[in-house]
């Protein structure tokens, strides 16, 4: 068993320089390679996170601008519709005024024409009434035979 202990002791003595080399290599790699690499990776992660936050902020700002634009567009449309409605109402009022004026003129002209026709009718009635006696005599002369002369015996109607 002493031989075994001695062999294990020799093995450990030979392993100590290798272990020291591995530890030295570990510390050198850690300070020269892994720390800068971890630092760069952390910086990259921070930049990525910052870029993501900046992108989210830009999206939020863009969404707000779109909302403002849509609101402004909605207000502009409402103003345009109100102006169109006012113009349409103005035109309808003008049209109603023109129609009222035209109806007034037409009514006046109709009344004048009625008065003229009534005047003409009255004049025609007077003329007819004045010539009734003449027309009656004329009709009687044409329809009735001439009265018999005093020496002419009249024919009697059967």
DRENDO-1510 file (C-alpha; in Angstrom, 1 decimal, always signed):
<recs>
REC; n; res; u; v; w
REC; 1; UNK; +0.0; +0.0; +0.0 .
REC; 2; UNK; +2.9; +2.3; +0.5 .
REC; 3; UNK; +3.7; +1.8; -3.1 .
REC; 4; UNK; +0.2; +2.9; -4.0 .
REC; 5; UNK; +0.5; +5.9; -1.8 .
REC; 6; UNK; +3.8; +6.8; -3.3 .
REC; 7; UNK; +2.4; +6.4; -6.9 .
REC; 8; UNK; -0.5; +8.6; -6.1 .
REC; 9; UNK; +1.8; +11.2; -4.5 .
REC; 10; UNK; +4.0; +11.1; -7.7 .
REC; 11; UNK; +0.9; +11.5; -9.8 .
REC; 12; UNK; -0.2; +14.5; -7.8 .
REC; 13; UNK; +3.2; +16.0; -8.1 .
REC; 14; UNK; +3.1; +15.6; -11.8 .
REC; 15; UNK; -0.4; +17.0; -11.9 .
REC; 16; UNK; +0.4; +20.1; -9.9 .
REC; 17; UNK; +2.3; +21.9; -12.8 .
REC; 18; UNK; -0.5; +21.0; -15.2 .
REC; 19; UNK; -3.2; +22.3; -12.8 .
REC; 20; UNK; -1.1; +25.5; -12.3 .
REC; 21; UNK; -0.8; +25.9; -16.1 .
REC; 22; UNK; -4.6; +25.4; -16.5 .
REC; 23; UNK; -5.3; +27.9; -13.7 .
REC; 24; UNK; -2.8; +30.4; -15.2 .
REC; 25; UNK; -4.3; +29.8; -18.7 .
REC; 26; UNK; -7.8; +30.2; -17.2 .
REC; 27; UNK; -6.9; +33.6; -15.6 .
REC; 28; UNK; -5.1; +34.8; -18.7 .
REC; 29; UNK; -8.0; +33.8; -21.0 .
REC; 30; UNK; -10.5; +35.3; -18.6 .
REC; 31; UNK; -8.8; +38.7; -18.4 .
REC; 32; UNK; -7.6; +38.8; -22.1 .
REC; 33; UNK; -10.5; +37.1; -23.9 .
REC; 34; UNK; -13.7; +36.5; -21.9 .
REC; 35; UNK; -14.0; +39.8; -20.0 .
REC; 36; UNK; -13.7; +41.9; -23.2 .
REC; 37; UNK; -16.0; +39.5; -25.0 .
REC; 38; UNK; -18.6; +39.7; -22.1 .
REC; 39; UNK; -18.2; +43.5; -22.0 .
REC; 40; UNK; -18.9; +43.7; -25.8 .
REC; 41; UNK; -21.9; +41.4; -25.5 .
REC; 42; UNK; -23.3; +43.4; -22.6 .
REC; 43; UNK; -22.8; +46.6; -24.6 .
REC; 44; UNK; -24.4; +45.1; -27.6 .
REC; 45; UNK; -27.4; +43.9; -25.5 .
REC; 46; UNK; -27.7; +47.4; -24.0 .
REC; 47; UNK; -27.6; +49.0; -27.5 .
REC; 48; UNK; -30.1; +46.5; -28.8 .
REC; 49; UNK; -32.4; +47.2; -25.9 .
REC; 50; UNK; -31.9; +51.0; -26.4 .
REC; 51; UNK; -32.6; +50.6; -30.1 .
REC; 52; UNK; -35.8; +48.6; -29.3 .
REC; 53; UNK; -36.9; +51.3; -26.8 .
REC; 54; UNK; -36.1; +54.0; -29.3 .
REC; 55; UNK; -38.1; +52.1; -32.0 .
REC; 56; UNK; -41.0; +51.7; -29.7 .
REC; 57; UNK; -40.9; +55.4; -28.8 .
REC; 58; UNK; -40.7; +56.3; -32.6 .
REC; 59; UNK; -43.7; +54.0; -33.2 .
REC; 60; UNK; -45.6; +55.6; -30.4 .
REC; 61; UNK; -44.8; +59.1; -31.8 .
REC; 62; UNK; -45.8; +58.0; -35.3 .
REC; 63; UNK; -49.0; +56.6; -33.9 .
REC; 64; UNK; -49.7; +59.9; -32.1 .
REC; 65; UNK; -49.0; +61.9; -35.3 .
REC; 66; UNK; -51.3; +59.6; -37.3 .
REC; 67; UNK; -54.0; +60.1; -34.7 .
REC; 68; UNK; -53.4; +63.9; -34.8 .
REC; 69; UNK; -53.5; +63.8; -38.6 .
REC; 70; UNK; -56.7; +61.8; -38.7 .
REC; 71; UNK; -58.3; +64.2; -36.2 .
REC; 72; UNK; -57.2; +67.2; -38.3 .
REC; 73; UNK; -58.6; +65.5; -41.4 .
REC; 74; UNK; -61.8; +64.7; -39.6 .
REC; 75; UNK; -62.1; +68.4; -38.6 .
REC; 76; UNK; -61.3; +69.6; -42.1 .
REC; 77; UNK; -63.9; +67.3; -43.5 .
REC; 78; UNK; -66.5; +68.5; -41.0 .
REC; 79; UNK; -65.6; +72.1; -42.0 .
REC; 80; UNK; -65.9; +71.3; -45.7 .
REC; 81; UNK; -69.3; +69.6; -45.1 .
REC; 82; UNK; -70.5; +72.5; -43.1 .
REC; 83; UNK; -69.4; +74.9; -45.8 .
REC; 84; UNK; -71.1; +72.8; -48.4 .
REC; 85; UNK; -74.3; +72.6; -46.4 .
REC; 86; UNK; -74.2; +76.4; -45.9 .
REC; 87; UNK; -73.7; +76.9; -49.6 .
REC; 88; UNK; -76.5; +74.4; -50.4 .
REC; 89; UNK; -78.8; +76.2; -48.0 .
REC; 90; UNK; -77.9; +79.5; -49.5 .
REC; 91; UNK; -78.7; +78.2; -53.0 .
REC; 92; UNK; -81.9; +76.7; -51.8 .
REC; 93; UNK; -82.9; +80.0; -50.2 .
REC; 94; UNK; -82.0; +81.9; -53.4 .
REC; 95; UNK; -84.0; +79.4; -55.4 .
REC; 96; UNK; -87.0; +79.8; -53.1 .
REC; 97; UNK; -86.7; +83.5; -53.4 .
REC; 98; UNK; -86.5; +83.3; -57.2 .
REC; 99; UNK; -89.5; +81.0; -57.3 .
REC; 100; UNK; -91.5; +83.3; -54.9 .
REC; 101; UNK; -90.6; +86.3; -57.1 .
REC; 102; UNK; -91.5; +84.3; -60.3 .
REC; 103; UNK; -94.8; +83.2; -58.7 .
REC; 104; UNK; -95.6; +86.8; -57.7 .
REC; 105; UNK; -94.9; +88.0; -61.3 .
REC; 106; UNK; -96.9; +85.2; -62.8 .
REC; 107; UNK; -99.8; +85.9; -60.4 .
REC; 108; UNK; -99.6; +89.6; -61.3 .
REC; 109; UNK; -99.6; +88.8; -65.0 .
REC; 110; UNK; -102.5; +86.3; -64.6 .
REC; 111; UNK; -104.5; +88.9; -62.7 .
REC; 112; UNK; -103.7; +91.6; -65.3 .
REC; 113; UNK; -104.8; +89.1; -68.0 .
REC; 114; UNK; -107.9; +88.2; -66.1 .
REC; 115; UNK; -108.8; +91.9; -65.8 .
REC; 116; UNK; -108.1; +92.4; -69.5 .
REC; 117; UNK; -110.2; +89.4; -70.4 .
REC; 118; UNK; -113.0; +90.6; -68.1 .
REC; 119; UNK; -112.8; +94.0; -69.7 .
REC; 120; UNK; -112.9; +92.5; -73.2 .
REC; 121; UNK; -115.8; +90.3; -72.1 .
REC; 122; UNK; -117.7; +93.3; -70.7 .
REC; 123; UNK; -117.0; +95.2; -73.9 .
REC; 124; UNK; -118.2; +92.2; -76.0 .
REC; 125; UNK; -121.3; +91.9; -73.9 .
REC; 126; UNK; -122.1; +95.6; -74.4 .
REC; 127; UNK; -121.4; +95.4; -78.1 .
REC; 128; UNK; -123.6; +92.3; -78.4 .
REC; 129; UNK; -126.4; +94.0; -76.3 .
REC; 130; UNK; -126.1; +97.1; -78.4 .
REC; 131; UNK; -126.5; +95.0; -81.6 .
REC; 132; UNK; -129.2; +92.7; -80.3 .
REC; 133; UNK; -132.0; +94.8; -81.7 .
REC; 134; UNK; -130.3; +95.0; -85.1 .
REC; 135; UNK; -129.5; +91.3; -85.2 .
REC; 136; UNK; -133.0; +90.5; -84.2 .
REC; 137; UNK; -134.4; +92.6; -87.1 .
REC; 138; UNK; -131.9; +91.0; -89.5 .
REC; 139; UNK; -132.7; +87.5; -88.4 .
REC; 140; UNK; -136.4; +88.2; -88.6 .
REC; 141; UNK; -136.0; +89.5; -92.1 .
REC; 142; UNK; -134.1; +86.5; -93.2 .
REC; 143; UNK; -136.1; +83.9; -91.5 .
REC; 144; UNK; -139.6; +85.3; -91.8 .
REC; 145; UNK; -141.0; +85.9; -95.2 .
REC; 146; UNK; -141.7; +89.4; -96.2 .
REC; 147; UNK; -145.1; +90.7; -95.0 .
REC; 148; UNK; -147.7; +90.6; -97.7 .
REC; 149; UNK; -148.2; +93.7; -99.6 .
REC; 150; UNK; -151.7; +95.4; -99.2 .
REC; 151; UNK; -153.0; +94.1; -102.4 .
REC; 152; UNK; -151.4; +90.7; -102.4 .
REC; 153; UNK; -153.4; +88.0; -100.8 .
REC; 154; UNK; -151.1; +86.1; -98.4 .
REC; 155; UNK; -150.9; +82.5; -98.5 .
REC; 156; UNK; -152.1; +80.8; -95.5 .
REC; 157; UNK; -150.0; +78.2; -93.9 .
REC; 158; UNK; -151.6; +74.9; -93.8 .
</recs>
